[in-house]
Amino acid sequence: MRNPEQLCLVQHASMAEQETPRAVHIVPEGQDINALLGAQSEALLEMVGPVEAGRLYLVPGSSGIAHGIFVFDPTRRDAACFGALATGLPKGTWMPMVDATTTQNCPDILSDVVLGFCMGAYRYAVGRTLSFDTKLVLPGAGVHLSPCVLPTAQGFWLGRDLINQPANLLGPKELAESAAETLRAHGATCTLLSGEALEHAYPCLAAVGAGSDRPAHVVLAQWRGSCAGESAPLLSLVGKGVCFDTGGYDIKPASGMLRMKKDMGGAALMLALAHVIMAMDLPIRVELRLGCVENSISGHAMRPGDILETRAGLNVEVGNTDAEGRLVLADLLTEACESKPDWLLDAATLTGAARVALGPDLPALFSNNAEWAQILLSAAEAEGDAMWQLPLWHGYNAWLRRKNAHLGNVTDKPMAGAITAALFLQHFVEPTVKWAHIDTYAWNDSAAPGRPEGGETLALRALVAATLRMINENAGFAQA
């Protein structure tokens, strides 16, 4: 796993051995920046125009750029905006400077700056070593970052690296082994299942992977924080890891298949979240299940009209082989509920319908529990890492019924596709379990501050914050 702390950050304690860093002043919109611009303020402001949030100003000196000024919106928190520093600051080492008033009004500002810088500095390439010539100095003694900043930055790079991997380099086995390496590094117990063991435990998932020469794998991991007792709250995570999706016999057009290496984005997001939780040593228990498969075409592939068995005992008629993600998740959700988790969360690049409704940047949230949904939504709003709740409208359940099976994996209606997909999943979740489902895009179509073009772990910051809220609001959690 690549570590942004080693690649694009510099420890303050080691600065004696480094070049003298230049300052980049972090100022809220509306603050007078004339003093920071110096004697040339009038001419510079006339040249660059009005002072606006999101803009980086480079102030010239006698021997090049003397320092920088970045203006942010103090009314809307979003660490990603500081990603503009990583792409806009010239080569060299930079130290973020925040005055006392700004720190008082925005106590997490330095943490957001560092996280945003790491998000923006991310780059990916195959077969060559990338150099990071613009670096940020971490705050020194007396200035503390939030403990989740560096683990979250690592989570972003981990998830993005996996999503960006081409499918010929990251098949089901490689994804499972990469996840196991990350999890075992934190002391998690991790089991990889394939072959007959997988077919017996997860028959529906196995049917999806049967069409590929690359066997399906399931990752099953358990972890407990060092301060968590045996009865500490259990967070169960489930991720869809379709390493490439041709659509199966209901094959995708070329344009629809182009980015299908990202169809394991739900697994990448859940693994990234698990990494952050474990790196922070939070006082909870975690179970993680990743379904790692490839949806291919062959004589062994599932066909439209096939009826599949599931771990839950329900039979599913395949109406469309390109609606395979919900078939991957069904058995994993059933097994997750067998452990009676306090919270259950799954993530998947599940439907195009969610993207039609909400666009690429806004994951859709579904939940059977208002309290769980509110924790997630409140955290998303507070972090500026939005998601949007759509209803689990029971009236559409009838659309999933089939004459020859309990359920169909699709409906005959050309509407409400994200909702009916979530309703399908709900059939495999125990009603007493607090469950949430995230339908994500896992990709940035174009570059934006803190969001380079390519694979993305959308909602990671929100999920980390929600996990912390769950712990804080659950006064009865058991410690060792």
C-alpha positions as CSV (number, residue, x, y, z in Angstrom):
1,M,0.0,0.0,0.0
2,R,1.4,3.4,-1.0
3,N,1.6,5.8,1.9
4,P,0.9,9.5,1.2
5,E,2.6,10.4,4.4
6,Q,5.9,9.2,3.0
7,L,5.4,10.5,-0.6
8,C,3.9,14.0,-0.3
9,L,4.3,15.0,3.3
10,V,7.3,16.1,5.3
11,Q,7.5,15.7,9.1
12,H,8.1,19.0,10.9
13,A,10.8,17.4,13.0
14,S,13.0,16.6,10.0
15,M,12.9,20.2,8.6
16,A,16.5,20.9,9.7
17,E,17.6,18.5,7.0
18,Q,15.3,20.0,4.4
19,E,15.1,23.2,2.4
20,T,13.4,26.1,4.2
21,P,9.7,25.8,3.4
22,R,7.7,28.6,1.9
23,A,4.4,29.6,3.6
24,V,1.0,29.1,2.1
25,H,-1.5,31.1,4.1
26,I,-5.0,29.6,4.6
27,V,-7.5,32.4,4.9
28,P,-11.3,32.4,4.9
29,E,-13.3,34.2,2.2
30,G,-14.0,37.8,3.2
31,Q,-10.8,38.3,5.1
32,D,-8.6,41.2,3.9
33,I,-5.5,39.7,2.2
34,N,-3.8,43.0,1.3
35,A,-1.2,42.6,4.1
36,L,-0.3,39.1,2.8
37,L,0.1,40.5,-0.8
38,G,2.6,43.1,0.4
39,A,3.5,46.3,-1.4
40,Q,2.2,45.0,-4.7
41,S,-1.3,44.3,-3.4
42,E,-3.2,46.8,-5.6
43,A,-1.5,45.7,-8.8
44,L,-1.9,42.0,-7.9
45,L,-5.5,42.2,-7.1
46,E,-6.2,44.2,-10.3
47,M,-4.4,41.4,-12.2
48,V,-6.1,38.4,-10.6
49,G,-9.6,39.9,-10.0
50,P,-11.9,39.4,-7.1
51,V,-10.8,37.3,-4.1
52,E,-12.9,34.1,-4.2
53,A,-13.1,30.9,-2.3
54,G,-11.2,28.0,-3.9
55,R,-8.5,30.3,-5.4
56,L,-4.8,30.0,-4.9
57,Y,-2.8,33.2,-5.1
58,L,1.0,33.0,-5.7
59,V,2.8,36.1,-4.5
60,P,6.1,36.9,-6.3
61,G,9.2,37.8,-4.4
62,S,12.8,38.9,-5.4
63,S,13.7,35.3,-6.4
64,G,10.5,33.7,-7.6
65,I,7.4,32.9,-5.7
66,A,7.7,34.1,-2.1
67,H,4.5,32.6,-0.6
68,G,1.0,31.5,-1.4
69,I,-2.5,32.4,-0.2
70,F,-5.4,30.0,-0.4
71,V,-8.9,31.3,0.2
72,F,-11.5,28.8,1.5
73,D,-15.2,29.0,2.2
74,P,-15.6,29.0,6.0
75,T,-19.4,28.4,5.8
76,R,-19.0,25.0,4.1
77,R,-16.6,22.4,5.2
78,D,-15.0,20.3,2.5
79,A,-11.4,19.0,2.9
80,A,-11.3,18.2,-0.8
81,C,-11.1,21.9,-1.8
82,F,-7.5,22.0,-0.3
83,G,-6.5,19.5,-3.0
84,A,-5.9,22.6,-5.1
85,L,-2.7,23.2,-3.1
86,A,-1.2,19.9,-4.3
87,T,-1.8,20.8,-8.0
88,G,-1.4,24.6,-7.8
89,L,1.7,25.1,-5.6
90,P,5.1,25.2,-7.4
91,K,7.7,22.5,-6.8
92,G,9.1,22.7,-3.3
93,T,8.2,22.3,0.3
94,W,5.3,24.3,1.7
95,M,4.1,25.0,5.3
96,P,0.4,25.8,5.9
97,M,-0.1,28.9,8.0
98,V,-3.4,29.7,9.8
99,D,-4.0,32.6,12.1
100,A,-5.4,32.3,15.5
101,T,-8.9,33.7,14.6
102,T,-9.3,31.3,11.7
103,T,-8.2,28.4,13.9
104,Q,-10.7,29.4,16.6
105,N,-13.5,29.6,14.1
106,C,-12.5,26.5,12.1
107,P,-10.8,24.2,14.6
108,D,-10.3,21.4,12.1
109,I,-8.8,23.6,9.4
110,L,-5.2,22.3,9.5
111,S,-6.5,18.7,9.5
112,D,-8.6,19.5,6.5
113,V,-5.7,21.1,4.7
114,V,-3.5,18.1,5.2
115,L,-6.2,15.6,4.2
116,G,-7.2,17.7,1.1
117,F,-3.6,18.1,0.1
118,C,-3.1,14.3,0.2
119,M,-6.3,13.8,-1.8
120,G,-5.2,16.2,-4.5
121,A,-1.6,14.9,-4.6
122,Y,-2.7,11.4,-5.6
123,R,-1.6,10.1,-9.0
124,Y,-1.6,6.6,-10.5
125,A,0.5,5.0,-13.2
126,V,1.5,1.5,-14.2
127,G,5.1,0.5,-14.7
128,R,6.8,3.7,-13.6
129,T,7.7,5.4,-10.4
130,L,6.0,8.7,-9.7
131,S,7.9,11.5,-8.1
132,F,6.1,14.0,-5.8
133,D,8.0,17.3,-6.1
134,T,5.5,19.5,-4.2
135,K,5.3,18.6,-0.5
136,L,3.5,19.8,2.6
137,V,5.1,20.2,6.0
138,L,3.1,18.6,8.8
139,P,2.4,20.9,11.8
140,G,5.0,20.7,14.5
141,A,4.9,20.4,18.3
142,G,1.8,22.0,19.9
143,V,-0.3,21.8,16.7
144,H,-2.2,18.5,16.5
145,L,-4.0,16.9,13.6
146,S,-7.2,14.9,14.0
147,P,-6.2,11.3,14.5
148,C,-8.2,10.2,11.5
149,V,-6.4,12.5,8.9
150,L,-3.5,10.3,7.9
151,P,-5.4,7.0,8.1
152,T,-8.1,8.5,5.9
153,A,-5.5,9.8,3.4
154,Q,-4.1,6.3,3.3
155,G,-7.6,4.9,2.8
156,F,-8.1,7.2,-0.2
157,W,-4.9,6.1,-1.9
158,L,-5.6,2.5,-1.1
159,G,-9.1,2.5,-2.6
160,R,-8.1,4.6,-5.6
161,D,-5.1,2.4,-6.4
162,L,-7.4,-0.7,-6.4
163,I,-10.1,0.9,-8.6
164,N,-7.6,2.3,-11.1
165,Q,-5.8,-1.1,-11.5
166,P,-6.6,-2.5,-15.0
167,A,-8.6,-5.7,-14.9
168,N,-5.7,-7.8,-16.4
169,L,-3.7,-6.9,-13.3
170,L,-6.5,-7.1,-10.7
171,G,-8.7,-10.1,-11.0
172,P,-10.7,-11.7,-8.2
173,K,-7.7,-13.5,-6.7
174,E,-5.5,-10.4,-6.8
175,L,-8.2,-8.2,-5.2
176,A,-8.8,-10.8,-2.4
177,E,-5.1,-11.1,-1.8
178,S,-4.5,-7.3,-1.7
179,A,-7.4,-7.0,0.8
180,A,-6.0,-9.8,3.0
181,E,-2.5,-8.2,3.0
182,T,-4.0,-4.8,4.2
183,L,-6.2,-6.5,6.8
184,R,-3.6,-8.8,8.2
185,A,-1.2,-5.9,8.6
186,H,-3.7,-4.6,11.3
187,G,-3.9,-8.0,13.0
188,A,-7.2,-9.0,11.5
189,T,-8.1,-12.6,11.1
190,C,-8.6,-13.1,7.4
191,T,-9.9,-16.1,5.4
192,L,-10.0,-16.3,1.6
193,L,-12.6,-18.8,0.2
194,S,-12.8,-20.1,-3.3
195,G,-13.7,-23.3,-5.1
196,E,-16.1,-25.8,-3.5
197,A,-16.1,-24.0,-0.2
198,L,-17.3,-20.8,-1.9
199,E,-19.9,-22.6,-4.0
200,H,-21.4,-24.2,-0.9
201,A,-21.4,-21.1,1.3
202,Y,-22.3,-18.5,-1.4
203,P,-24.1,-20.3,-4.2
204,C,-25.6,-17.1,-5.8
205,L,-22.2,-15.3,-5.8
206,A,-20.6,-18.5,-7.2
207,A,-23.1,-18.4,-10.1
208,V,-22.0,-14.9,-11.1
209,G,-18.3,-15.9,-11.1
210,A,-18.8,-19.2,-12.9
211,G,-18.5,-17.6,-16.4
212,S,-14.9,-16.5,-15.8
213,D,-11.7,-18.6,-16.0
214,R,-10.5,-16.5,-13.0
215,P,-12.2,-18.2,-10.0
216,A,-14.4,-16.1,-7.6
217,H,-13.0,-15.4,-4.1
218,V,-14.6,-14.2,-0.9
219,V,-12.7,-12.3,1.7
220,L,-14.0,-12.8,5.3
221,A,-12.2,-10.8,8.0
222,Q,-12.7,-10.2,11.7
223,W,-11.0,-7.6,13.8
224,R,-11.4,-6.1,17.3
225,G,-9.9,-2.9,18.6
226,S,-7.4,-3.2,21.5
227,C,-9.9,-1.5,23.8
228,A,-12.9,-3.4,22.6
229,G,-14.3,-6.3,24.6
230,E,-15.9,-9.4,23.2
231,S,-19.3,-7.8,23.4
232,A,-18.2,-4.5,21.9
233,P,-20.5,-3.2,19.1
234,L,-20.1,-5.0,15.8
235,L,-19.9,-3.1,12.5
236,S,-20.3,-5.4,9.5
237,L,-19.1,-4.2,6.1
238,V,-20.0,-5.8,2.8
239,G,-18.5,-4.8,-0.6
240,K,-19.2,-5.7,-4.2
241,G,-15.9,-6.6,-5.9
242,V,-16.7,-7.3,-9.5
243,C,-13.3,-6.9,-11.0
244,F,-14.6,-6.6,-14.5
245,D,-18.2,-6.6,-15.8
246,T,-18.9,-7.5,-19.4
247,G,-22.6,-7.7,-18.6
248,G,-22.6,-11.4,-19.2
249,Y,-24.9,-12.7,-21.9
250,D,-26.8,-9.4,-21.6
251,I,-23.5,-7.9,-22.8
252,K,-22.7,-4.2,-22.4
253,P,-22.0,-2.0,-25.4
254,A,-18.3,-0.9,-25.8
255,S,-19.0,2.5,-24.3
256,G,-20.6,0.9,-21.3
257,M,-17.8,-1.6,-20.8
258,L,-14.9,0.9,-21.0
259,R,-14.7,1.7,-17.3
260,M,-15.9,-1.6,-15.9
261,K,-12.6,-2.2,-14.1
262,K,-14.2,0.1,-11.5
263,D,-17.1,-2.3,-10.8
264,M,-15.2,-3.4,-7.7
265,G,-15.5,0.1,-6.3
266,G,-17.8,-0.9,-3.5
267,A,-15.3,-3.4,-2.2
268,A,-12.5,-0.8,-2.4
269,L,-14.6,1.6,-0.4
270,M,-15.4,-0.9,2.3
271,L,-11.7,-2.0,2.5
272,A,-10.6,1.7,2.8
273,L,-13.1,2.2,5.6
274,A,-11.9,-0.9,7.4
275,H,-8.3,0.3,7.1
276,V,-9.1,3.6,8.7
277,I,-11.0,2.0,11.5
278,M,-8.2,-0.4,12.2
279,A,-5.4,2.1,11.8
280,M,-7.2,4.3,14.4
281,D,-7.7,1.3,16.7
282,L,-11.3,2.2,17.4
283,P,-13.1,0.4,20.2
284,I,-15.4,-1.7,18.2
285,R,-15.5,-5.1,16.4
286,V,-15.5,-5.2,12.6
287,E,-16.4,-7.9,10.2
288,L,-15.6,-7.4,6.5
289,R,-16.9,-9.5,3.6
290,L,-15.9,-8.8,0.0
291,G,-17.3,-10.7,-3.0
292,C,-14.5,-10.8,-5.6
293,V,-15.7,-12.0,-9.0
294,E,-15.6,-11.4,-12.7
295,N,-18.8,-11.3,-14.8
296,S,-17.8,-12.9,-18.1
297,I,-19.3,-14.9,-21.0
298,S,-18.6,-18.6,-21.5
299,G,-20.3,-21.9,-21.6
300,H,-20.3,-21.9,-17.8
301,A,-21.8,-18.4,-17.4
302,M,-25.3,-17.9,-16.0
303,R,-28.0,-17.2,-18.6
304,P,-31.2,-15.1,-18.6
305,G,-33.9,-17.3,-17.2
306,D,-31.7,-19.3,-14.9
307,I,-33.0,-19.8,-11.4
308,L,-30.3,-19.5,-8.7
309,E,-30.2,-20.7,-5.2
310,T,-29.1,-18.4,-2.4
311,R,-27.7,-18.9,1.1
312,A,-31.0,-17.5,2.5
313,G,-33.0,-20.3,0.8
314,L,-34.7,-17.9,-1.6
315,N,-34.6,-18.7,-5.3
316,V,-33.8,-15.9,-7.8
317,E,-34.7,-15.8,-11.4
318,V,-32.1,-14.1,-13.6
319,G,-33.9,-11.5,-15.7
320,N,-30.7,-9.8,-16.7
321,T,-27.1,-11.1,-16.4
322,D,-25.9,-7.5,-16.2
323,A,-27.7,-7.0,-12.8
324,E,-25.1,-9.2,-11.2
325,G,-24.0,-7.0,-8.3
326,R,-27.0,-7.7,-6.2
327,L,-26.5,-11.4,-6.8
328,V,-22.9,-11.0,-5.4
329,L,-24.1,-9.2,-2.3
330,A,-27.2,-11.3,-1.5
331,D,-25.3,-14.3,0.1
332,L,-22.8,-12.0,1.8
333,L,-25.6,-9.9,3.4
334,T,-27.3,-13.1,4.6
335,E,-24.1,-14.3,6.3
336,A,-23.4,-10.9,7.8
337,C,-26.8,-11.0,9.5
338,E,-26.0,-14.3,11.1
339,S,-23.5,-12.5,13.3
340,K,-26.2,-10.1,14.5
341,P,-24.2,-6.9,13.9
342,D,-25.2,-3.7,15.6
343,W,-24.7,-1.9,12.2
344,L,-24.6,-3.4,8.7
345,L,-23.2,-1.4,5.8
346,D,-22.8,-2.4,2.2
347,A,-21.4,-0.5,-0.8
348,A,-21.6,-1.3,-4.5
349,T,-21.5,0.3,-7.9
350,L,-24.9,-1.2,-8.3
351,T,-27.2,0.7,-10.7
352,G,-27.0,3.2,-13.5
353,A,-30.4,4.4,-12.3
354,A,-28.8,5.9,-9.2
355,R,-26.5,7.9,-11.5
356,V,-29.4,9.1,-13.6
357,A,-31.2,10.3,-10.4
358,L,-28.2,11.8,-8.6
359,G,-25.3,12.1,-11.0
360,P,-21.8,10.8,-10.6
361,D,-20.7,12.6,-7.4
362,L,-23.6,11.9,-5.1
363,P,-23.9,8.3,-3.8
364,A,-27.4,7.1,-3.1
365,L,-28.2,5.9,0.4
366,F,-30.9,3.4,1.4
367,S,-31.6,2.3,4.9
368,N,-34.1,0.3,6.9
369,N,-33.4,2.3,10.1
370,A,-34.0,6.0,10.5
371,E,-31.4,6.4,13.2
372,W,-28.6,4.7,11.2
373,A,-29.5,6.8,8.1
374,Q,-29.5,10.0,10.1
375,I,-26.0,9.3,11.5
376,L,-24.7,8.7,8.0
377,L,-26.5,11.8,6.5
378,S,-25.4,14.1,9.4
379,A,-21.8,13.0,9.1
380,A,-21.9,13.5,5.3
381,E,-23.3,17.0,5.7
382,A,-20.8,17.9,8.4
383,E,-17.8,16.7,6.3
384,G,-19.0,18.2,3.0
385,D,-18.9,14.6,1.6
386,A,-22.5,14.3,0.5
387,M,-24.8,11.4,-0.1
388,W,-28.5,11.4,-0.7
389,Q,-31.2,9.2,0.8
390,L,-33.6,7.5,-1.5
391,P,-36.7,5.5,-0.2
392,L,-37.0,1.8,0.3
393,W,-40.5,2.1,-1.0
394,H,-42.3,-1.2,-0.2
395,G,-44.9,-0.6,-2.9
396,Y,-42.3,-1.6,-5.5
397,N,-41.6,-5.0,-3.9
398,A,-44.4,-6.6,-6.0
399,W,-42.3,-5.8,-9.1
400,L,-39.7,-8.3,-8.0
401,R,-42.0,-11.2,-7.6
402,R,-41.8,-14.1,-10.1
403,K,-44.0,-17.0,-11.0
404,N,-41.2,-19.6,-11.0
405,A,-39.0,-18.2,-8.2
406,H,-39.3,-16.1,-5.1
407,L,-37.6,-13.1,-6.7
408,G,-36.3,-11.7,-9.9
409,N,-33.0,-9.9,-10.0
410,V,-34.6,-7.2,-12.1
411,T,-38.2,-5.9,-12.7
412,D,-40.1,-5.5,-15.9
413,K,-40.5,-1.8,-15.3
414,P,-38.1,0.8,-16.8
415,M,-38.3,2.9,-13.7
416,A,-37.0,3.2,-10.1
417,G,-34.1,0.9,-10.8
418,A,-32.0,2.0,-7.8
419,I,-34.9,1.5,-5.5
420,T,-35.8,-1.9,-6.7
421,A,-32.2,-3.0,-6.6
422,A,-32.1,-1.9,-2.9
423,L,-35.4,-3.7,-2.2
424,F,-33.9,-6.9,-3.7
425,L,-31.0,-6.6,-1.2
426,Q,-33.4,-6.0,1.7
427,H,-34.8,-9.5,1.2
428,F,-31.5,-10.8,2.4
429,V,-31.2,-8.6,5.5
430,E,-32.8,-9.5,8.8
431,P,-35.4,-6.9,9.7
432,T,-34.0,-6.4,13.1
433,V,-30.5,-5.5,11.8
434,K,-29.7,-1.8,11.2
435,W,-28.7,-1.8,7.6
436,A,-27.6,0.8,5.1
437,H,-26.8,0.4,1.4
438,I,-24.7,2.8,-0.6
439,D,-25.0,2.8,-4.4
440,T,-21.9,4.6,-5.6
441,Y,-20.2,5.5,-8.9
442,A,-16.6,5.1,-7.6
443,W,-15.1,7.3,-10.3
444,N,-14.3,10.9,-11.1
445,D,-15.1,11.6,-14.7
446,S,-13.0,14.7,-14.7
447,A,-10.5,16.3,-12.3
448,A,-11.5,18.6,-9.6
449,P,-9.7,19.9,-6.4
450,G,-8.9,16.8,-4.3
451,R,-10.6,14.6,-6.8
452,P,-8.2,13.5,-9.6
453,E,-9.8,11.9,-12.6
454,G,-10.1,8.1,-12.1
455,G,-11.1,5.8,-9.3
456,E,-12.7,7.3,-6.2
457,T,-13.8,6.2,-2.8
458,L,-16.8,8.5,-2.7
459,A,-18.2,9.0,0.8
460,L,-15.1,7.7,2.7
461,R,-14.8,10.8,4.8
462,A,-18.5,10.7,5.7
463,L,-18.3,7.0,6.6
464,V,-15.3,7.6,8.9
465,A,-17.1,10.4,10.6
466,A,-20.3,8.3,10.9
467,T,-18.3,5.5,12.6
468,L,-16.9,7.9,15.1
469,R,-20.4,9.3,15.8
470,M,-21.8,5.7,16.3
471,I,-19.1,5.1,18.9
472,N,-19.7,8.3,20.7
473,E,-23.5,8.0,20.7
474,N,-23.4,4.3,21.8
475,A,-22.8,4.9,25.5
476,G,-23.1,1.2,26.3
477,F,-20.3,-0.1,24.3
478,A,-18.2,-2.7,26.1
479,Q,-14.5,-2.3,26.7
480,A,-12.0,-4.9,27.7
